[in-house]
Amino acid sequence: MAISDLTIIRRSLSARLFSTVTTVITVAVAVALMLTLLSMRDSGKAAFERGTGNMHLLISRDSSSLVSVLNGVFYADPPARSIDAAKLGELRNTYQPAFSYFIPTQQGDSYRGMPVLATTEEFFSRFSPDPDFNPDDPESDGEPWQLADGEFFDAPFEVVFGSAAAKETGVRVGDTIFVVHGTEVSRKAADSALQFSPHVHKDFEYRVVGILEPTGSSHDRALFTDLTSSWIIHAHDRRQAEDPTITQTTVSDLTAADALVTGIYGRVATRAGSSVSAAIPAILSQLRADQSITVAQPKEEIDTLFEIVGSIDQILIAMAAAVMVSSGIAIMLALYNSMEQRRRQVAILRVLGCSRGRVVALVLTESALLGLFGALVGLAGAFIGSQVVASALKAQVGLVVEPLFDPTLTLAVGAAAVLLGASAGLAPAILAYRTPVARNLRPIG
Amino acid sequence: MAAALDITDLGFRYAGAADDVVRVDRLSIHAGEHVLLSGASGAGKSTLLQLIAGLMEPSRGVVRVDGTDVHGLHGARRDLFRGSKIGMIFQTFNLLQGFSAAENVMMALKFSRVSKASHRDRAVELLAAVGVTTPDREVTQLSVGQQQRVAVARAAATSPAIVLADEPTASLDPETADASMALIQDTCRSIGAALVCTSHDPTMADRFERRESLDDLRSAAQYQRV
């Protein structure tokens, strides 16, 4: 048995444990930051794309396509303007034959801060948060909605809860709830400006009939009910304003003015095995010629959004890279300082027959190992950190982000840390190379 | 059989200096011969040992150890030669802190041609021979006397042709110094190594069959004793 170079390096590192640990932590923080940012960037975009699901087009009367998607899919704010029954009918008559689905939606109410989306049963049978789900193809890879409990609504005043909404509010199938006019965002704004108190639709009780499985999309935070219920409760408000003695409103009391929607989820019919259609550009062009509506391609809007935030992303990655370079400097300083103290050790090794080249190799290996240890700890940190961030996102905004660690990218960041470590060892290695043996063997004092 | 050490017309002076710090016209030492090298403080005793070990470059002359021109070797080849053929002992021992006694001895073997499989056994055996029975104890936890024994075992590890001892007893009390020098000499005899020892201590002179003064070595004709 002989002493290996690694034993020499290990003793050197353990002899200055504090410096070793702090240097490794510095590298680890940089690597973890870099990997977390990279993993969350890709998985964050994937999470947003899951929200838009398998729809091709979103029609609304919002001010822009991006606002339309943020409101209609991500529940940022209730759409300010509605599409009336006449317009909905016109759009249906003109375009529905080319569409796989044409699902009207209405937003504006909420329950304990969770948005309520009033829609039709097709929302569950045709639309899916899974972009690969093709409702016209039984062989499709994608998944339709899944229920964790209960069933989908099939009558007025039945409500289905998204998984996060159910978890946060603690409701169960069979419970009854009252919805509130307005949403958390709009109410907060109104509260501060007008001392507004929430208007509860207390005359209409909703029964919870189903709770959805998590989808990793924005819809996990929402509640879903049928359009008729929503039209009835708002028609009731209208009728009570006209005649305060009215206590009941039914479907028969609805007028054309009550049948408003705020959005239409549309998917153009595609061939089996395909998620796109050559007809989309033409339909899009035709729809956009209508100035009274806003037509958005949700996936394109998400791409645009990520292009906008991409620059912030790049700044963060540049900052992580700067931290990484700083950690390289930390390695260099740690080794350089220790080299001042280790000149005698180097001199002794030289006396014992260790060549200058081997001394340099020992120092470079030591610094590369600091980079490697930092990279390994950083990888573990990134894994844990991204899980924490993902949990926070899920808990705070119901967005399920599954951190994606691209093996090539992860390996590249790890290799960069090792290379940086080795490079940082160059100056201390030169110092070791030049150590004058005779001078450093003299008695101290 | 080649002499353990053969020096011819050796000179060393610092850059820009007018005179040589070290000048040895001729010095030859047989295999196994023990030589005490004396000289005033600053006379260049340590420098001469560094020149013999190939740790410094002479201004002129030739140093042969076991028949090999030390300064004719370069880089790693000289380092390997030093590790295999020259043992060194220092006043302050210069042990590697953070390593055990056995590891200090094994470190000398690491840079030699001795088979790796035998390093540990040889180190423990050598340490036992010099009276160190705790080979796995970290050297800073050993007494000064024990540390010196480790240093002696390390110098003898590769069975070198020559051991260079630079004031090995300077920091020891007279009794300990005598025992220590006896240990160094006994160890060198056991491996058949020549010994060149520098010392200020006049009481050490009797222990050596041959004594040389650096001043006298400057005159080659007088001191050729091969």
Chai-1 contact restraints between the chains, C-beta under 6 A:
chainA,res_idxA,chainB,res_idxB,connection_type,confidence,min_distance_angstrom,max_distance_angstrom,comment,restraint_id
A,M1,B,R120,contact,1.0,0.0,6.0,A-B,restraint_1
A,A2,B,K110,contact,1.0,0.0,6.0,A-B,restraint_2
A,A2,B,K116,contact,1.0,0.0,6.0,A-B,restraint_3
A,A2,B,H119,contact,1.0,0.0,6.0,A-B,restraint_4
A,I3,B,E103,contact,1.0,0.0,6.0,A-B,restraint_5
A,I3,B,M106,contact,1.0,0.0,6.0,A-B,restraint_6
A,I3,B,M107,contact,1.0,0.0,6.0,A-B,restraint_7
A,I3,B,K110,contact,1.0,0.0,6.0,A-B,restraint_8
A,R11,B,G98,contact,1.0,0.0,6.0,A-B,restraint_9
A,A15,B,G98,contact,1.0,0.0,6.0,A-B,restraint_10
A,I348,B,N94,contact,1.0,0.0,6.0,A-B,restraint_11
A,I348,B,L96,contact,1.0,0.0,6.0,A-B,restraint_12
A,V351,B,M88,contact,1.0,0.0,6.0,A-B,restraint_13
A,L352,B,G83,contact,1.0,0.0,6.0,A-B,restraint_14
A,L352,B,M107,contact,1.0,0.0,6.0,A-B,restraint_15
A,L352,B,A108,contact,1.0,0.0,6.0,A-B,restraint_16
A,L352,B,F111,contact,1.0,0.0,6.0,A-B,restraint_17
A,G353,B,D79,contact,1.0,0.0,6.0,A-B,restraint_18
A,G353,B,L80,contact,1.0,0.0,6.0,A-B,restraint_19
A,G353,B,R82,contact,1.0,0.0,6.0,A-B,restraint_20
A,G353,B,G83,contact,1.0,0.0,6.0,A-B,restraint_21
A,G353,B,F111,contact,1.0,0.0,6.0,A-B,restraint_22
A,C354,B,F111,contact,1.0,0.0,6.0,A-B,restraint_23
A,S355,B,A76,contact,1.0,0.0,6.0,A-B,restraint_24
A,S355,B,D79,contact,1.0,0.0,6.0,A-B,restraint_25
A,V437,B,L55,contact,1.0,0.0,6.0,A-B,restraint_26
A,A438,B,Q50,contact,1.0,0.0,6.0,A-B,restraint_27
A,A438,B,L55,contact,1.0,0.0,6.0,A-B,restraint_28
A,A438,B,M56,contact,1.0,0.0,6.0,A-B,restraint_29
A,L441,B,N94,contact,1.0,0.0,6.0,A-B,restraint_30
A,P443,B,Q91,contact,1.0,0.0,6.0,A-B,restraint_31
A,P443,B,T92,contact,1.0,0.0,6.0,A-B,restraint_32
